[in-house]
Amino acid sequence: MTDLRIAMAQINTCVGDIAGNAALILDGCRAAAERGARLVAFPEMTTTGYPIEDLALRASFQRAAEQSVHRIAAELDDAGLGDLTVVLGTLGTNDEGRPTNDAVVLRGGAVTERYSKHHLPNYGVFDERRIFAAGHEPCLITADERRIGIVVCEDIWQDGGPVAALASKDLDLLLVLNGSPFEEGKGMVRTELARRRAAEVGAPLVYVNMWGGQDDLVFDGHSFIVAADGEWMANSPGFEDSLVTWDVPARGTAPATGEVVDFASEDEQAYRAVVTGLRDYVNKNGFGSIVLGVSGGIDSALTAAIAADAIGGANVVGVSMPSEFSSEHSKDDAADLCKRIGADYRVQPIAPLVDAFQAQLALTGVAEENLQARVRGVILMAISNRENHLVIAPGNKSELATGYATIYDAGSIGGFAPLKDLDKTRVWALARWRNALARSRGEVEPIPVNSIEKPPSAELRPGQTDQDSLPDYALLDEVLDAYVEHAEGREELLARGFDEAVVDKVLSLVDRAEWKRRQYPLGPKVTALAFGRDRRLPVTSRWREK
């Protein structure tokens, strides 16, 4: 028995682009065949993109997905690749007409096998139980005399079910098709789980994952192969297209290590996730450029650097909108930032517009401060309408959690918010990481050091800083992590030693700001619990932690 060469095709699909996704599949099959592969595996829901949400319920979409699968099989056969075994994810339907999340096997110009995902996740960002019907029987195929089990994503995260059923099937390989979103620290969890499942079935496990941005989710790829004893055999880099081949050894023969790349640091992975999320949101929705307000502060500086890395600095418009309270260093830092990243830098003072409003309204105090902020939002939206740029919001997770932002201002309007799931201390860390990367490459640091080091301020009144209204960010983010991401209540927070006044202030701010979060733009999920799909609380609620 000779080695069976398999290929993991890690690709970036787009939801609803069934023709475009089919073209990517055909390209991947041709490339795999050229490298001598006999079997090529693609991720979960490859033909349709993922997640498709309620598109799965449309008969027209179901028909288009099914037609695409048969067209791909026929085109492969016409191209002389009919003997290549292709495993890919798609949308199907069961005997009752319910949509299913399927893995299909193509060979000889036809669909030869079909398996429907058994375990349908219904937690966090997932809502599959509402949409899909579950399959039951495990899938076992033979390719070049090798016995290969096929399951889909969540099937390996739950004990029992199809994996347990396959454990007695004398497998040569377990193939897992995945649409697993990125979150910090998840890579280690995946690999340890895969090692347990490989040991359970007594065979190597191939984990092929999609990559790319889809609304507020980012898929990181990081496809990999582990042997039955858990040894690392091969893997793909994250956040990019990849085709990795590996030879499944004959029984009784030790497997050979294939292509292995190092995992990036946590900072690099988080940064690349945010860049990927923004770039794909821009490109997949047909935008060519971005506009944002640049204040000289750290949030807009990091957001602008991310935008430049995502679509090129020449496609970024940075607008400085100084008021009478704007410091000279803030204006200088904004100009310096745009020069460093090659952005189109513009200055639009807000005083004439504020004065026009004040002549009619005569606002004072917080209302006057909010007017300044909202005028900036109006300016950005006007430029967007005139020039067809996507407005992006530079607000961070700490501000979003506490409601420390003026609704409809330059920090919260637009179509996308790259820092939405990054708290303030993480923003500083990623800014320093990005500058360090530039230094290591001999490039200009994109973010002015002064933007990183100076105290954060909205500059809506003389001498204002964020800490006039909020606890120190290091402390604030620690409390927010416990309350928001770990769902600890007031009693648990006090037991951990947090100051009572700080706890009460932070919890009050978070609970009162739910309505603002509902109106905030989409932003890429990078933590275990992001505002949006992950955390669903009522806006109208009288519950308060006591």
C-alpha positions in Angstrom: 0.0 0.0 0.0 1.5 3.4 -1.0 1.1 6.6 0.9 -2.0 8.6 0.4 -1.2 12.3 -0.2 -3.9 14.6 1.1 -4.2 18.4 0.8 -5.8 20.9 3.2 -7.2 23.8 1.2 -7.5 26.7 3.5 -9.5 29.4 1.6 -11.4 32.6 2.2 -15.0 32.3 1.0 -17.7 34.9 1.0 -21.3 34.3 2.1 -23.6 34.2 -0.8 -20.9 34.3 -3.5 -21.7 30.7 -4.7 -20.1 31.2 -8.1 -17.0 32.9 -6.6 -16.6 30.2 -3.9 -16.9 27.5 -6.6 -14.1 29.1 -8.5 -11.9 29.0 -5.4 -12.7 25.3 -4.9 -11.8 24.5 -8.5 -8.5 26.4 -8.2 -7.7 24.6 -5.0 -8.4 21.2 -6.6 -6.2 21.9 -9.5 -3.3 23.1 -7.3 -3.7 20.0 -5.1 -3.6 17.7 -8.0 -0.5 19.4 -9.3 1.2 18.6 -6.0 0.3 15.0 -6.3 -2.7 14.9 -3.9 -5.2 12.2 -4.2 -7.7 13.8 -1.7 -8.3 17.4 -1.1 -10.4 18.8 1.8 -12.0 22.2 2.1 -13.6 23.8 5.2 -17.2 23.8 6.5 -19.9 25.4 4.2 -17.3 26.2 1.5 -19.8 26.6 -1.3 -22.0 29.1 0.5 -19.6 30.8 2.9 -20.3 30.8 6.6 -22.3 31.6 8.7 -25.2 31.9 6.3 -27.8 32.5 9.0 -31.4 32.6 7.6 -30.2 32.3 4.0 -30.3 28.6 4.8 -34.1 28.8 5.0 -34.5 30.1 1.4 -35.4 27.5 -1.2 -33.7 29.5 -3.9 -30.4 29.6 -1.9 -30.7 25.8 -1.2 -31.1 25.1 -4.9 -28.1 27.3 -5.8 -25.9 25.6 -3.3 -26.9 22.1 -4.5 -26.5 23.0 -8.2 -23.0 24.4 -7.4 -21.9 21.1 -5.9 -22.9 19.1 -8.9 -21.3 21.7 -11.3 -18.0 21.5 -9.4 -18.1 17.7 -9.6 -18.8 17.8 -13.4 -16.1 20.5 -14.1 -13.5 18.5 -12.2 -14.4 15.4 -14.3 -14.3 17.4 -17.5 -10.8 18.7 -16.5 -9.5 15.2 -16.0 -9.6 15.3 -12.3 -12.5 12.9 -11.8 -10.3 10.5 -9.8 -9.4 13.2 -7.2 -11.5 12.7 -4.0 -12.8 16.1 -3.0 -14.4 16.7 0.4 -16.1 20.0 1.0 -18.8 21.7 3.1 -22.1 22.9 1.7 -25.8 23.5 2.4 -28.1 20.5 2.0 -31.6 19.5 3.0 -33.0 16.4 4.6 -36.0 14.2 3.7 -38.3 16.7 5.4 -36.9 19.6 3.5 -35.0 21.1 6.6 -31.7 22.7 5.8 -28.6 20.7 6.9 -24.9 21.6 7.3 -23.3 19.0 5.1 -20.0 17.6 4.1 -20.1 16.0 0.6 -17.6 13.8 -1.2 -17.1 14.4 -5.0 -15.5 11.8 -7.2 -15.9 10.7 -10.8 -18.0 13.7 -11.7 -20.7 13.0 -9.0 -21.6 13.4 -5.4 -20.8 10.0 -3.9 -21.3 10.6 -0.2 -23.1 13.1 2.0 -22.9 13.6 5.7 -24.9 16.1 7.8 -23.4 17.7 10.9 -24.6 16.0 14.0 -23.8 18.4 16.9 -25.3 21.8 16.2 -23.8 24.5 18.4 -26.3 26.9 20.2 -24.0 29.0 22.4 -21.8 32.1 22.0 -21.9 33.3 18.4 -23.6 30.1 17.2 -27.4 29.7 16.5 -27.4 26.5 14.4 -30.1 24.6 16.2 -32.6 27.2 15.1 -31.6 26.9 11.4 -30.3 23.3 10.7 -31.5 19.8 11.3 -29.0 17.4 12.7 -27.7 14.3 11.0 -27.1 11.1 12.8 -25.1 8.5 10.9 -21.3 8.9 10.8 -19.6 9.1 7.4 -17.0 6.6 6.4 -15.4 6.6 2.9 -12.5 4.7 1.2 -9.9 6.6 -0.8 -6.9 4.6 -2.2 -7.8 1.7 0.2 -7.7 4.0 3.2 -10.6 4.2 5.6 -11.5 7.9 6.3 -14.0 9.2 8.7 -15.6 12.6 8.0 -17.2 14.9 10.6 -18.0 18.6 10.7 -16.6 21.1 13.3 -18.7 20.8 16.5 -18.8 17.1 16.1 -15.4 16.8 17.7 -16.2 19.3 20.5 -18.9 17.0 22.0 -18.3 13.6 23.6 -20.1 10.8 21.9 -21.9 11.1 18.6 -20.2 10.4 15.3 -16.7 10.5 16.6 -17.4 7.8 19.1 -19.2 5.8 16.5 -16.1 6.0 14.2 -13.7 4.9 16.9 -14.6 1.3 16.2 -14.3 1.6 12.4 -10.5 0.9 12.1 -9.9 4.3 10.6 -6.7 5.4 8.7 -7.7 9.1 9.0 -10.3 11.3 10.6 -11.1 14.4 8.6 -12.8 17.4 10.2 -14.2 20.3 8.2 -14.3 23.5 10.2 -15.7 27.0 10.4 -14.2 27.9 13.7 -14.0 31.6 14.5 -10.9 33.2 16.0 -10.6 34.2 19.6 -7.5 34.7 21.6 -6.1 31.5 23.1 -8.4 29.2 21.1 -5.6 27.7 19.1 -4.3 25.7 22.0 -7.8 24.5 22.9 -8.4 23.2 19.4 -5.1 21.3 19.2 -5.5 19.7 22.6 -9.0 18.6 21.6 -7.8 17.3 18.3 -5.1 15.2 20.0 -7.8 13.6 22.2 -10.0 12.8 19.3 -7.1 11.4 17.3 -6.3 9.1 20.2 -9.9 8.1 20.5 -10.2 6.9 16.9 -6.6 5.7 16.8 -5.8 7.6 13.6 -4.3 10.9 12.4 -6.7 13.8 12.5 -6.8 16.5 9.8 -8.4 19.8 10.9 -9.1 22.1 7.9 -10.4 25.5 8.9 -11.6 28.5 6.8 -10.2 32.0 7.2 -11.4 35.5 6.5 -13.8 38.1 7.8 -17.6 37.7 7.8 -19.4 40.7 9.4 -18.3 40.6 13.1 -16.6 37.2 12.9 -13.1 36.5 11.8 -11.9 33.0 10.9 -8.2 32.4 11.3 -7.5 29.2 9.4 -4.6 27.6 11.3 -5.4 24.2 9.7 -3.3 21.4 11.1 -2.7 17.6 11.3 -1.9 15.6 14.3 -0.9 11.9 14.4 -2.8 9.2 16.4 -0.3 9.7 19.3 -0.8 13.5 19.2 2.5 14.3 17.5 2.3 17.5 15.3 2.5 16.6 11.7 1.8 19.7 9.6 0.0 23.0 9.8 -1.0 26.1 7.8 -0.2 29.7 8.7 -3.1 31.8 10.0 -5.1 34.5 8.2 -4.0 33.6 4.7 -4.7 31.2 1.8 -2.8 27.9 2.2 -2.5 24.5 0.6 -0.7 22.0 2.8 -0.1 18.4 1.6 0.8 15.4 3.8 1.3 11.8 3.1 -0.9 9.4 5.2 1.5 6.5 5.9 0.8 2.9 5.3 -0.2 1.0 8.4 2.7 0.0 10.5 4.8 2.8 9.0 5.8 5.9 11.0 4.3 9.1 9.7 6.7 11.8 8.3 6.4 15.4 9.4 5.2 17.7 6.7 5.0 21.5 6.4 5.2 23.1 9.8 5.1 26.8 10.5 5.4 28.6 13.9 2.4 30.1 15.5 2.5 33.9 15.8 2.4 35.6 19.1 -0.9 36.5 20.7 -0.5 40.1 19.9 0.3 39.4 16.3 -2.7 37.1 16.0 -5.1 39.6 17.5 -3.7 42.3 15.2 -4.0 40.2 12.1 -7.5 39.2 13.1 -8.6 42.8 13.3 -6.9 43.7 10.0 -8.5 40.7 8.3 -12.0 41.6 9.7 -11.7 45.2 8.4 -10.2 44.3 5.1 -12.8 41.7 4.3 -15.7 43.9 5.4 -14.4 46.6 3.1 -13.7 44.4 0.1 -16.7 42.0 0.4 -19.1 44.9 0.7 -17.7 46.8 -2.3 -16.0 49.7 -0.7 -12.6 51.0 -1.9 -11.7 53.4 0.8 -12.1 54.4 4.4 -12.6 57.7 6.3 -12.2 58.3 10.0 -11.6 61.1 12.5 -8.0 61.4 13.7 -7.7 63.2 17.0 -4.1 62.5 17.8 -5.2 60.0 20.5 -4.3 56.3 20.7 -7.6 54.9 19.5 -7.8 56.7 16.2 -4.1 56.2 15.7 -4.3 52.4 16.1 -7.5 52.3 14.0 -5.9 54.3 11.2 -2.8 52.0 11.2 -5.0 49.0 11.0 -6.9 50.5 8.1 -3.6 51.3 6.3 -2.5 47.7 6.8 -5.9 46.4 5.6 -6.3 48.3 2.4 -3.3 50.6 2.0 -2.7 54.0 3.4 -3.5 55.7 0.1 -7.1 54.5 0.5 -7.5 56.0 4.0 -8.8 59.5 4.7 -8.0 60.9 8.1 -9.9 64.0 9.1 -8.8 66.2 12.0 -11.7 68.2 13.4 -10.2 70.6 16.0 -12.3 72.6 18.4 -11.3 75.5 20.6 -10.3 72.9 23.2 -8.0 70.9 20.9 -4.4 71.0 22.0 -1.6 71.8 19.5 0.0 68.4 20.2 -3.2 66.6 19.3 -3.4 68.3 16.0 0.3 67.7 15.4 0.0 64.0 16.3 -2.9 63.6 13.9 -0.9 65.1 11.0 2.1 63.0 11.9 0.1 59.8 12.0 -1.4 60.4 8.5 2.1 61.2 7.1 3.5 58.0 8.6 0.8 55.7 7.1 0.5 57.6 3.8 -3.1 58.7 4.4 -5.0 61.6 2.9 -4.9 64.1 5.7 -7.6 66.8 6.0 -8.4 69.5 8.5 -12.0 70.6 9.1 -12.4 72.9 12.1 -15.8 72.4 13.9 -16.2 75.9 15.4 -18.3 77.4 12.6 -20.8 74.5 12.7 -20.9 74.4 16.5 -21.5 78.2 16.5 -24.4 77.8 14.1 -26.0 75.2 16.4 -25.3 77.3 19.5 -26.9 80.4 18.0 -30.2 78.4 17.9 -29.8 76.1 21.0 -27.5 77.9 23.5 -26.4 74.6 25.1 -24.2 74.3 28.1 -22.3 71.7 30.1 -22.5 68.1 28.9 -25.0 69.0 26.2 -22.5 71.5 24.7 -19.7 68.8 24.9 -21.9 66.3 23.1 -22.8 68.8 20.4 -19.1 69.1 19.5 -18.7 65.4 19.3 -21.8 64.9 17.2 -20.8 67.7 14.8 -17.7 65.6 14.1 -19.9 62.6 13.3 -21.9 64.7 10.9 -18.8 65.9 9.1 -17.5 62.3 8.6 -20.9 61.1 7.3 -21.1 64.0 4.9 -17.6 63.2 3.5 -18.6 59.6 3.2 -21.8 60.5 1.3 -19.9 62.8 -1.0 -17.0 60.6 -1.8 -18.2 57.0 -1.1 -15.8 56.1 1.7 -16.7 53.7 4.5 -16.8 55.5 7.8 -15.1 53.5 10.6 -15.4 54.1 14.3 -12.3 54.1 16.5 -14.1 53.3 19.8 -12.7 50.5 22.0 -14.3 47.9 24.2 -13.7 49.7 27.5 -15.6 52.7 26.2 -18.3 50.6 24.7 -18.8 48.7 27.9 -19.1 51.8 30.1 -21.0 54.0 27.6 -18.1 56.4 27.6 -18.9 57.7 24.2 -21.3 60.2 22.8 -23.8 58.4 20.6 -23.6 59.4 17.0 -20.2 61.1 17.4 -17.1 60.4 15.4 -16.1 57.6 17.7 -19.2 55.6 17.4 -20.8 56.1 13.9 -20.1 54.3 10.7 -20.2 50.9 9.3 -17.4 49.1 11.1 -15.5 49.4 14.4 -12.1 47.6 14.3 -11.3 48.1 18.0 -14.8 47.1 19.3 -13.6 43.9 21.0 -10.3 45.3 22.3 -10.2 47.0 25.7 -8.1 50.1 26.3 -5.1 48.3 27.8 -5.1 45.9 24.8 -5.2 48.9 22.4 -2.0 50.3 23.9 -0.4 46.8 23.8 -1.2 46.3 20.1 0.0 49.8 19.3 3.3 49.1 20.9 3.5 45.7 19.1 2.8 47.3 15.7 5.5 49.9 16.2 7.9 47.2 17.3 7.1 45.2 14.2 7.9 48.2 12.0 11.2 48.7 13.8 12.2 45.1 13.3 11.6 45.5 9.6 13.4 48.8 9.4 10.2 50.7 8.6 8.7 53.9 9.9 6.7 53.3 13.1 3.1 54.0 12.0 1.9 55.3 15.4 3.4 58.5 16.9 4.9 57.7 20.3 3.2 60.7 21.8 -0.2 59.2 20.9 0.7 56.1 22.9 2.2 57.9 25.9 0.0 60.9 26.6 -3.1 60.7 28.9 -6.2 59.9 26.8 -8.7 62.7 26.5 -11.8 63.6 24.4 -10.7 67.3 24.7 -14.3 68.5 25.0 -13.4 71.0 27.8 -10.2 72.5 29.1 -7.8 70.0 30.8 -10.2 67.0 30.4 -8.9 63.5 30.6 -10.7 60.1 30.5 -9.8 59.4 34.2 -12.0 62.4 35.2 -15.0 60.1 34.5 -13.5 56.6 34.7 -11.3 54.5 36.9 -7.7 54.0 35.8 -7.9 51.8 32.6 -5.8 49.0 34.0 -8.2 48.6 36.9 -11.3 49.3 34.8 -10.4 46.6 32.3 -9.8 44.1 35.1 -13.3 44.7 36.5 -14.9 44.7 33.1 -13.2 41.4 32.2 -14.7 39.8 35.4 -18.2 41.3 35.0 -18.7 41.1 31.2 -16.6 38.2 30.0 -16.9 36.0 33.1 -20.4 37.1 34.2 -19.3 37.6 37.8 -21.8 39.6 40.0 -21.2 42.3 42.5 -20.7 39.8 45.4 -18.1 37.9 43.5 -16.2 41.1 42.5 -16.1 42.3 46.1 -14.9 38.9 47.2 -12.0 39.3 44.8 -10.9 42.4 46.6 -12.1 45.1 44.2 -13.0 48.5 45.8 -16.7 48.7 46.5 -17.0 52.2 45.0 -15.2 51.2 41.8 -17.4 48.1 41.5 -20.6 50.0 41.9 -19.6 52.7 39.5 -18.4 50.3 36.8 -21.5 48.0 37.1 -23.8 51.0 36.9 -22.1 52.3 33.8 -22.2 49.0 32.0 -25.8 48.3 32.8 -27.0 51.7 31.7 -25.1 51.6 28.4 -26.8 48.6 26.8 -28.9 50.8 24.5 -25.8 52.5 23.2 -24.2 49.1 22.4 -27.2 48.1 20.4 -26.6 51.1 18.1 -22.9 50.6 17.7 -21.3 49.4 14.4 -20.2 45.9 13.8 -16.6 45.0 14.8 -14.4 41.9 14.7 -14.7 39.5 17.6 -11.3 38.6 19.1 -12.1 37.7 22.7 -14.1 34.9 24.2 -17.1 37.2 24.7 -17.7 40.2 22.4 -20.5 42.6 22.5 -23.1 41.6 19.9 -23.7 37.9 19.1 -22.1 36.7 22.3 -23.8 38.8 24.9 -27.6 39.4 24.6 -29.2 41.4 27.4 -32.4 43.4 27.4 -32.2 47.1 27.0 -35.2 47.6 29.2 -34.4 45.9 32.6 -34.7 46.9 36.2 -32.3 44.2 37.4 -29.3 45.7 39.2 -26.5 43.8 41.0 -26.7 44.2 44.7 
